[in-house]
């Protein structure tokens, strides 16, 4: 099996457009059900280098609604992965025609602490460009160091993520 390359690229303005396109597809899968759909992760922070994969956070009234929408999401090109290591989550991936991941969809129930964590992290980086630049530098170096080792890449950037997350939680408490 070919190892997946860890690629961190400079910010692309089209990431916002790609998110908006996926948001419409996801909303259609929920057929007028009230869900919140957020662009999260590094591609949601203008100017931040990122792996070119759009991360989307969906908040639903219940995971049962997500389960009911799963066939429609699969019809829209998403591959359902279940919890995929995080209790209370429904996780989906979408790949392009070459099998390259393009979208990660994380679905949680409204009120989940995971929603707060991701949104406050994103909002903190959007309003603190010096922290976003520092985080970008850490990610770029980790990607250079661990080009074909996603686990080591994640471990290398993890202390910075935790530090920024802690600052974000103090900046905007739950």
Secondary structure, 3 states (H helix, E strand, C coil): CCCCCCCCECCCCHHHHHHHHHHHHHHHHCCCCCEEEEEECHHHCCCCCECCCEEEEEEECCHHHHHHHHHHHHHCCEEECCCCCCCCCEEEEEECCCCCEEEEEEEEECCCHHHHHHHHHHHHHHHCHHHHHHHHHHHHHHHHHCCCCHHHHHHHHHHHHHHHHHHHHHHCCC
